[in-house]
Amino acid sequence: MWESIGKSVFKDQRTLSFDYVPPKLVHRETHMRKLVMLFRPVFEENASQNAVLTGSVGTGKTATAKRFCMDLKEHGEKKQVAIDWTIVNCRQRNSESAVVLQIVNHFQPNFPDRGFSITEMLSILRKDLEKRKIHLVVALDEADVLLKKAGPDIIYKLTRFGEEKVDSRPLVSVILISQKNIFDMIDPASASTFKRTNVVEFGKYTCEELRDIIAQRAELALHEGSVDDDSVDLMAEVSSEWGDARFAIEILEKAGMLADEEGQGMINVEHVRGAKAEAYSSITESKLSCLDKHQKLTLLGIARASKGKAYITTKDAESAYSVACEEYDEKPRAHTAFWTLMKDLDMLGVVSAKKSGLGISGKTTVITLLDIPAKVLQQKVSQMLDESI
């Protein structure tokens, strides 16, 4: 059985995991620089520092926090400053005790999960840090979930960690990662430890930025020549609606798996469309059934012309529409009316029509299918047209 499986497009599929952090984060250099400036006092003044990373899903907050902490620890080794870090997913550990326990587990993996109060665990953590003479950066991922359920007390305790002792050196810095504005969720005492100027905001990725991210991950994960530029362009476009790098990477991985299933040895645009359809498809049977006959004929023409292509021109689409009309004994609409049909399909989200840009030379309107393979769409629309005869 295993012998019959062809060569995979993947050389290292692990690099497409959500937990994987690449050596360099594409289009997050500015955010990294801001964190470097914020955390300079940890090295230069033996001080603690706190920061808040905020933005929607898939904007690189967690990856940036991890990459920054890795680089911070490495820089500390060069400067002979002992720094370590740990990250806690507060959606999985959404109570004060669960968060503190995981932090303690960083140094004591076999520490019992019952029998110790939060105060006792924090005291044990302090002793561990003092013994090792180390500064710990604690990143709380999805901190808004913790704040909503458990309140801000743990944030206050961590940011004021070690202040009970006179002349004690700062032991802990905190990075909060949140989709929401955490300042609306914490009390004034906790908020006082986080300057609003220490907030690093993450916007959604643009289509061009997503393309660069996909290209980087493809280079890491795939054998050379396993994906063409048109497929990468299409992955970026189908992901750009949300500006979500996680979704883009998921599409890349799924497209590679579809290519492997077919034994193609290379990812093509139909694999990308199939991956998008599996992840999230806006094209439903009910949406197609609501189209009138000429809208279906237009869509049939577009599906036929799009096979194996990321984009087609309006001229290609209109020509294929005319052929479809002839097959079904319908008189093709004039150019202006055809343009209206195409724009209707675009408004309904069945196709995407836009001015040429990424990966396309010249200035013209181009059409693409975002989340359904051309072959599948052709079959669906042809069946509907045949049934209406």
NUSETI-404594 format. One record per residue (C-alpha): residue in three letters; residue number from 1; z, y, x. Coordinates in Angstrom, 2 decimals, always signed. Layout:
  type  seq       zz       yy       xx
   ALA  NUM        Z        Y        X
...
//
This chain:
  type  seq       zz       yy       xx
   MET    1    +0.00    +0.00    +0.00
   TRP    2    +1.01    +2.50    +2.69
   GLU    3    -2.13    +1.68    +4.67
   SER    4    -4.30    +2.88    +1.78
   ILE    5    -2.81    +6.37    +1.84
   GLY    6    -5.03    +8.84    +3.67
   LYS    7    -3.96   +11.47    +6.16
   SER    8    -1.65   +14.10    +4.69
   VAL    9    -2.39   +17.82    +4.85
   PHE   10    +1.24   +18.30    +5.87
   LYS   11    +2.47   +18.22    +9.45
   ASP   12    +6.00   +19.48    +8.64
   GLN   13    +6.75   +19.70    +4.92
   ARG   14   +10.37   +20.65    +5.64
   THR   15    +9.23   +24.19    +6.47
   LEU   16    +8.40   +24.66    +2.78
   SER   17   +11.99   +23.98    +1.73
   PHE   18   +13.87   +26.87    +0.11
   ASP   19   +16.60   +26.30    +2.70
   TYR   20   +14.26   +26.68    +5.67
   VAL   21   +14.40   +30.01    +7.51
   PRO   22   +11.39   +30.80    +9.72
   PRO   23   +11.90   +32.32   +13.19
   LYS   24   +10.46   +35.59   +11.90
   LEU   25   +10.59   +36.94    +8.36
   VAL   26    +7.28   +38.48    +7.35
   HIS   27    +7.56   +41.93    +5.73
   ARG   28   +11.33   +42.08    +5.99
   GLU   29   +11.49   +43.75    +9.40
   THR   30   +12.79   +47.03    +7.94
   HIS   31   +15.62   +45.24    +6.15
   MET   32   +16.54   +43.38    +9.33
   ARG   33   +16.62   +46.65   +11.31
   LYS   34   +18.93   +48.25    +8.76
   LEU   35   +21.34   +45.32    +9.00
   VAL   36   +21.26   +45.54   +12.79
   MET   37   +22.22   +49.21   +12.62
   LEU   38   +24.96   +48.53   +10.07
   PHE   39   +26.53   +45.78   +12.17
   ARG   40   +26.43   +47.58   +15.53
   PRO   41   +30.17   +48.40   +15.25
   VAL   42   +30.96   +44.67   +15.36
   PHE   43   +29.76   +44.69   +18.99
   GLU   44   +30.35   +48.24   +20.13
   GLU   45   +33.67   +49.05   +18.46
   ASN   46   +35.20   +45.64   +17.77
   ALA   47   +35.12   +46.54   +14.07
   SER   48   +34.26   +44.71   +10.88
   GLN   49   +31.35   +45.67    +8.64
   ASN   50   +30.26   +44.97    +5.08
   ALA   51   +26.87   +45.10    +3.41
   VAL   52   +25.26   +44.42    +0.03
   LEU   53   +21.78   +42.90    -0.30
   THR   54   +20.32   +43.41    -3.75
   GLY   55   +17.01   +42.52    -5.40
   SER   56   +15.37   +40.12    -7.82
   VAL   57   +14.71   +36.41    -7.28
   GLY   58   +12.39   +35.46    -4.43
   THR   59   +12.50   +38.81    -2.62
   GLY   60   +13.93   +37.37    +0.60
   LYS   61   +17.61   +38.35    +0.30
   THR   62   +19.11   +34.99    +1.22
   ALA   63   +16.55   +34.24    +3.94
   THR   64   +17.11   +37.69    +5.46
   ALA   65   +20.90   +37.20    +5.42
   LYS   66   +20.57   +33.81    +7.13
   ARG   67   +18.04   +35.01    +9.71
   PHE   68   +20.16   +38.08   +10.47
   CYS   69   +23.32   +36.00   +10.90
   MET   70   +21.52   +33.55   +13.20
   ASP   71   +20.21   +36.42   +15.32
   LEU   72   +23.63   +38.13   +15.26
   LYS   73   +25.35   +35.02   +16.60
   GLU   74   +22.69   +34.61   +19.31
   HIS   75   +23.05   +38.28   +20.31
   GLY   76   +26.82   +37.83   +20.44
   GLU   77   +26.43   +34.95   +22.88
   LYS   78   +24.35   +37.20   +25.14
   LYS   79   +26.95   +39.96   +24.94
   GLN   80   +29.82   +37.46   +25.32
   VAL   81   +31.15   +38.39   +21.88
   ALA   82   +32.19   +35.37   +19.84
   ILE   83   +30.57   +35.59   +16.41
   ASP   84   +30.02   +32.90   +13.81
   TRP   85   +28.81   +32.92   +10.22
   THR   86   +28.87   +30.93    +7.03
   ILE   87   +27.15   +31.27    +3.67
   VAL   88   +28.60   +30.30    +0.29
   ASN   89   +26.47   +29.77    -2.82
   CYS   90   +28.64   +31.31    -5.53
   ARG   91   +26.63   +29.75    -8.33
   GLN   92   +27.73   +26.35    -7.07
   ARG   93   +31.21   +27.52    -6.03
   ASN   94   +32.15   +30.09    -8.62
   SER   95   +35.94   +30.26    -8.27
   GLU   96   +38.13   +31.96    -5.67
   SER   97   +39.60   +28.69    -4.46
   ALA   98   +36.19   +27.00    -4.15
   VAL   99   +34.82   +29.91    -2.10
   VAL  100   +37.82   +30.05    +0.25
   LEU  101   +37.81   +26.27    +0.63
   GLN  102   +34.19   +26.26    +1.79
   ILE  103   +34.92   +29.02    +4.31
   VAL  104   +37.86   +27.01    +5.66
   ASN  105   +35.63   +23.90    +5.75
   HIS  106   +33.37   +25.73    +8.19
   PHE  107   +36.00   +25.17   +10.88
   GLN  108   +37.80   +22.20    +9.32
   PRO  109   +35.22   +19.97    +7.57
   ASN  110   +37.86   +17.44    +6.50
   PHE  111   +40.27   +19.99    +5.05
   PRO  112   +41.64   +18.61    +1.74
   ASP  113   +40.20   +20.15    -1.41
   ARG  114   +43.52   +20.02    -3.26
   GLY  115   +47.12   +20.97    -2.58
   PHE  116   +46.72   +24.41    -0.97
   SER  117   +46.86   +27.82    -2.62
   ILE  118   +44.34   +30.57    -1.87
   THR  119   +46.97   +32.46    +0.14
   GLU  120   +47.72   +29.35    +2.21
   MET  121   +44.03   +28.67    +2.85
   LEU  122   +43.46   +32.28    +3.95
   SER  123   +46.41   +32.00    +6.30
   ILE  124   +44.91   +28.82    +7.79
   LEU  125   +41.55   +30.58    +8.16
   ARG  126   +43.23   +33.49    +9.96
   LYS  127   +44.87   +31.11   +12.42
   ASP  128   +41.54   +29.39   +13.06
   LEU  129   +39.84   +32.72   +13.81
   GLU  130   +42.67   +33.97   +16.01
   LYS  131   +42.78   +30.69   +17.91
   ARG  132   +39.03   +30.78   +18.55
   LYS  133   +39.00   +34.57   +19.10
   ILE  134   +35.97   +34.76   +16.89
   HIS  135   +34.57   +37.23   +14.36
   LEU  136   +33.28   +35.54   +11.20
   VAL  137   +30.53   +36.90    +8.96
   VAL  138   +30.86   +35.54    +5.42
   ALA  139   +27.75   +35.78    +3.23
   LEU  140   +28.39   +35.29    -0.48
   ASP  141   +25.09   +34.37    -2.11
   GLU  142   +24.72   +35.16    -5.84
   ALA  143   +27.98   +37.10    -5.61
   ASP  144   +27.42   +38.53    -9.11
   VAL  145   +28.05   +35.04   -10.55
   LEU  146   +31.41   +34.85    -8.76
   LEU  147   +32.36   +38.38    -9.80
   LYS  148   +31.50   +37.72   -13.43
   LYS  149   +33.60   +34.56   -13.59
   ALA  150   +36.44   +35.12   -11.13
   GLY  151   +36.65   +38.89   -10.76
   PRO  152   +36.74   +41.00    -7.57
   ASP  153   +40.06   +39.88    -6.04
   ILE  154   +38.49   +37.54    -3.49
   ILE  155   +36.11   +40.31    -2.37
   TYR  156   +39.09   +42.60    -1.77
   LYS  157   +40.99   +39.89    +0.12
   LEU  158   +38.08   +39.09    +2.42
   THR  159   +37.16   +42.71    +3.17
   ARG  160   +40.80   +43.53    +3.93
   PHE  161   +41.34   +40.29    +5.82
   GLY  162   +43.86   +40.61    +8.64
   GLU  163   +45.02   +44.12    +7.74
   GLU  164   +48.56   +42.87    +7.14
   LYS  165   +49.18   +42.69   +10.90
   VAL  166   +49.65   +45.88   +12.91
   ASP  167   +47.05   +46.33   +15.67
   SER  168   +45.25   +43.15   +14.62
   ARG  169   +41.56   +43.11   +15.43
   PRO  170   +39.10   +42.72   +12.52
   LEU  171   +38.29   +39.09   +11.95
   VAL  172   +35.87   +39.02    +9.00
   SER  173   +32.76   +40.91    +7.87
   VAL  174   +31.23   +40.32    +4.45
   ILE  175   +27.66   +40.32    +3.15
   LEU  176   +27.26   +40.21    -0.62
   ILE  177   +23.90   +38.96    -1.94
   SER  178   +23.22   +39.78    -5.57
   GLN  179   +20.49   +40.21    -8.14
   LYS  180   +22.61   +42.75    -9.97
   ASN  181   +24.39   +45.97    -9.05
   ILE  182   +27.77   +44.69    -7.88
   PHE  183   +29.34   +48.17    -7.98
   ASP  184   +29.41   +47.86   -11.76
   MET  185   +31.41   +44.63   -11.40
   ILE  186   +34.15   +45.50    -8.90
   ASP  187   +37.25   +47.68    -9.11
   PRO  188   +37.66   +50.92    -7.10
   ALA  189   +39.90   +49.24    -4.48
   SER  190   +37.24   +46.59    -3.72
   ALA  191   +34.39   +49.11    -3.95
   SER  192   +36.08   +51.33    -1.34
   THR  193   +35.30   +48.75    +1.35
   PHE  194   +31.56   +48.85    +0.52
   LYS  195   +29.78   +52.11    +1.17
   ARG  196   +26.83   +52.68    -1.12
   THR  197   +24.86   +53.56    +2.00
   ASN  198   +25.44   +49.96    +3.11
   VAL  199   +23.26   +48.63    +0.31
   VAL  200   +19.97   +47.07    +1.41
   GLU  201   +17.50   +46.93    -1.46
   PHE  202   +14.77   +44.28    -1.65
   GLY  203   +11.67   +45.07    -3.72
   LYS  204    +9.22   +42.53    -5.04
   TYR  205    +6.50   +41.41    -2.63
   THR  206    +2.98   +42.76    -3.10
   CYS  207    -0.03   +40.46    -3.31
   GLU  208    -0.96   +41.30    +0.30
   GLU  209    +2.58   +40.60    +1.51
   LEU  210    +2.66   +37.28    -0.32
   ARG  211    -0.62   +36.35    +1.33
   ASP  212    +0.91   +36.92    +4.77
   ILE  213    +3.96   +34.84    +3.83
   ILE  214    +1.79   +31.98    +2.54
   ALA  215    -0.38   +32.12    +5.67
   GLN  216    +2.74   +31.92    +7.87
   ARG  217    +4.17   +28.95    +5.98
   ALA  218    +0.78   +27.22    +5.90
   GLU  219    +0.57   +27.50    +9.69
   LEU  220    +4.05   +25.99   +10.00
   ALA  221    +3.66   +23.26    +7.37
   LEU  222    +0.01   +22.19    +7.37
   HIS  223    -2.39   +20.65    +9.83
   GLU  224    -4.89   +23.14   +11.19
   GLY  225    -7.87   +23.59    +8.88
   SER  226    -6.08   +22.09    +5.85
   VAL  227    -6.41   +25.20    +3.69
   ASP  228    -9.15   +27.82    +3.47
   ASP  229    -8.84   +31.58    +3.04
   ASP  230    -9.96   +31.54    -0.60
   SER  231    -7.13   +29.17    -1.51
   VAL  232    -4.57   +31.32    +0.30
   ASP  233    -5.91   +34.41    -1.52
   LEU  234    -5.60   +32.66    -4.85
   MET  235    -2.04   +31.49    -4.12
   ALA  236    -1.09   +35.08    -3.38
   GLU  237    -2.67   +36.32    -6.59
   VAL  238    -1.08   +33.72    -8.88
   SER  239    +2.32   +34.56    -7.34
   SER  240    +1.94   +38.33    -7.40
   GLU  241    +2.82   +38.66   -11.09
   TRP  242    +6.44   +38.03   -10.12
   GLY  243    +6.35   +39.16    -6.48
   ASP  244    +8.32   +36.01    -5.74
   ALA  245    +7.98   +34.40    -2.29
   ARG  246    +9.79   +31.25    -3.44
   PHE  247    +7.22   +30.74    -6.17
   ALA  248    +4.39   +31.33    -3.69
   ILE  249    +5.80   +28.72    -1.30
   GLU  250    +6.30   +26.30    -4.20
   ILE  251    +2.61   +26.72    -5.15
   LEU  252    +1.58   +26.06    -1.54
   GLU  253    +3.62   +22.87    -1.38
   LYS  254    +2.46   +21.59    -4.77
   ALA  255    -1.18   +22.34    -3.96
   GLY  256    -0.78   +20.32    -0.76
   MET  257    +0.72   +17.42    -2.70
   LEU  258    -2.20   +17.48    -5.17
   ALA  259    -4.65   +17.44    -2.24
   ASP  260    -2.80   +14.43    -0.81
   GLU  261    -2.86   +12.64    -4.19
   GLU  262    -6.64   +13.02    -4.30
   GLY  263    -7.02   +12.11    -0.63
   GLN  264    -8.95   +15.31    -0.04
   GLY  265    -7.52   +16.14    +3.36
   MET  266    -7.76   +19.84    +2.50
   ILE  267    -6.36   +22.19    -0.13
   ASN  268    -8.98   +23.85    -2.35
   VAL  269    -8.78   +26.43    -5.15
   GLU  270    -8.65   +23.73    -7.83
   HIS  271    -5.48   +22.34    -6.25
   VAL  272    -4.00   +25.84    -6.36
   ARG  273    -4.84   +26.20   -10.04
   GLY  274    -3.40   +22.77   -10.74
   ALA  275    -0.21   +23.67    -8.87
   LYS  276    +0.16   +26.89   -10.86
   ALA  277    -0.42   +25.01   -14.13
   GLU  278    +2.37   +22.56   -13.27
   ALA  279    +4.77   +25.30   -12.19
   TYR  280    +4.07   +27.72   -15.03
   SER  281    +0.97   +27.91   -17.19
   SER  282    +0.19   +30.79   -19.53
   ILE  283    -2.79   +28.93   -20.96
   THR  284    -1.74   +26.84   -23.96
   GLU  285    -3.70   +24.83   -26.48
   SER  286    -2.67   +27.24   -29.22
   LYS  287    -3.93   +30.23   -27.22
   LEU  288    -7.31   +28.56   -26.68
   SER  289    -7.62   +27.48   -30.32
   CYS  290    -7.19   +31.09   -31.46
   LEU  291   -10.30   +32.23   -29.58
   ASP  292   -13.47   +32.86   -31.57
   LYS  293   -16.68   +31.00   -30.74
   HIS  294   -18.15   +33.55   -28.34
   GLN  295   -14.85   +33.96   -26.54
   LYS  296   -14.84   +30.18   -26.05
   LEU  297   -18.44   +30.24   -24.86
   THR  298   -17.57   +33.00   -22.40
   LEU  299   -14.62   +30.97   -21.17
   LEU  300   -16.75   +27.84   -20.88
   GLY  301   -19.24   +29.74   -18.73
   ILE  302   -16.48   +31.13   -16.53
   ALA  303   -14.94   +27.66   -16.10
   ARG  304   -18.27   +26.15   -15.07
   ALA  305   -19.06   +28.96   -12.63
   SER  306   -15.56   +28.87   -11.12
   LYS  307   -15.59   +25.26    -9.94
   GLY  308   -14.66   +25.26    -6.28
   LYS  309   -14.56   +29.06    -6.14
   ALA  310   -11.59   +31.40    -6.05
   TYR  311   -13.55   +34.28    -7.57
   ILE  312   -16.83   +34.81    -9.40
   THR  313   -18.66   +38.03   -10.26
   THR  314   -19.32   +39.29   -13.78
   LYS  315   -22.99   +38.56   -13.13
   ASP  316   -22.16   +34.90   -12.42
   ALA  317   -20.00   +34.74   -15.54
   GLU  318   -22.59   +36.34   -17.80
   SER  319   -25.32   +34.03   -16.53
   ALA  320   -23.16   +30.94   -17.18
   TYR  321   -22.22   +32.33   -20.62
   SER  322   -25.91   +32.64   -21.53
   VAL  323   -26.52   +29.00   -20.57
   ALA  324   -23.54   +27.90   -22.68
   CYS  325   -24.84   +29.91   -25.66
   GLU  326   -28.21   +28.20   -25.37
   GLU  327   -26.56   +24.75   -25.38
   TYR  328   -24.66   +25.56   -28.58
   ASP  329   -27.59   +27.32   -30.31
   GLU  330   -25.95   +30.75   -30.20
   LYS  331   -27.67   +34.00   -29.32
   PRO  332   -25.95   +35.55   -26.28
   ARG  333   -24.31   +38.90   -26.85
   ALA  334   -25.66   +41.96   -25.03
   HIS  335   -24.12   +43.01   -21.73
   THR  336   -21.72   +45.55   -23.25
   ALA  337   -20.53   +43.05   -25.85
   PHE  338   -20.12   +40.39   -23.15
   TRP  339   -18.00   +42.82   -21.15
   THR  340   -15.76   +43.23   -24.19
   LEU  341   -15.45   +39.45   -24.55
   MET  342   -14.43   +39.14   -20.92
   LYS  343   -11.87   +41.95   -21.20
   ASP  344   -10.42   +40.28   -24.31
   LEU  345    -9.88   +37.07   -22.33
   ASP  346    -8.27   +39.12   -19.55
   MET  347    -5.91   +40.83   -22.02
   LEU  348    -4.93   +37.44   -23.46
   GLY  349    -4.09   +36.18   -19.96
   VAL  350    -6.68   +33.40   -20.08
   VAL  351    -8.63   +34.79   -17.11
   SER  352    -7.96   +37.54   -14.60
   ALA  353   -10.54   +40.30   -14.20
   LYS  354   -10.04   +42.95   -11.55
   LYS  355   -11.79   +45.18    -9.08
   SER  356   -12.60   +43.33    -5.87
   GLY  357   -10.09   +43.71    -3.09
   LEU  358    -8.17   +41.03    -1.23
   GLY  359   -10.60   +38.66    +0.46
   ILE  360   -13.69   +40.06    -1.30
   SER  361   -16.27   +42.37    +0.21
   GLY  362   -17.83   +45.23    -1.73
   LYS  363   -16.67   +46.93    -4.92
   THR  364   -17.28   +44.97    -8.08
   THR  365   -15.36   +43.32   -10.88
   VAL  366   -14.42   +39.75   -10.11
   ILE  367   -13.01   +37.03   -12.33
   THR  368   -10.70   +34.18   -11.49
   LEU  369    -8.80   +31.40   -13.22
   LEU  370    -5.17   +31.63   -12.16
   ASP  371    -3.33   +28.67   -13.58
   ILE  372    -5.65   +25.96   -14.80
   PRO  373    -8.25   +23.95   -12.85
   ALA  374   -11.81   +24.88   -13.80
   LYS  375   -12.67   +21.26   -14.60
   VAL  376    -9.70   +20.90   -16.97
   LEU  377   -10.49   +24.17   -18.73
   GLN  378   -14.13   +23.20   -19.12
   GLN  379   -13.15   +19.91   -20.75
   LYS  380   -10.69   +21.57   -23.14
   VAL  381   -13.08   +24.32   -24.26
   SER  382   -16.07   +21.94   -24.55
   GLN  383   -14.03   +19.63   -26.76
   MET  384   -13.03   +22.52   -29.02
   LEU  385   -16.61   +23.72   -29.30
   ASP  386   -17.89   +20.20   -30.02
   GLU  387   -15.28   +19.73   -32.74
   SER  388   -16.32   +22.97   -34.42
   ILE  389   -19.95   +21.88   -34.81
//
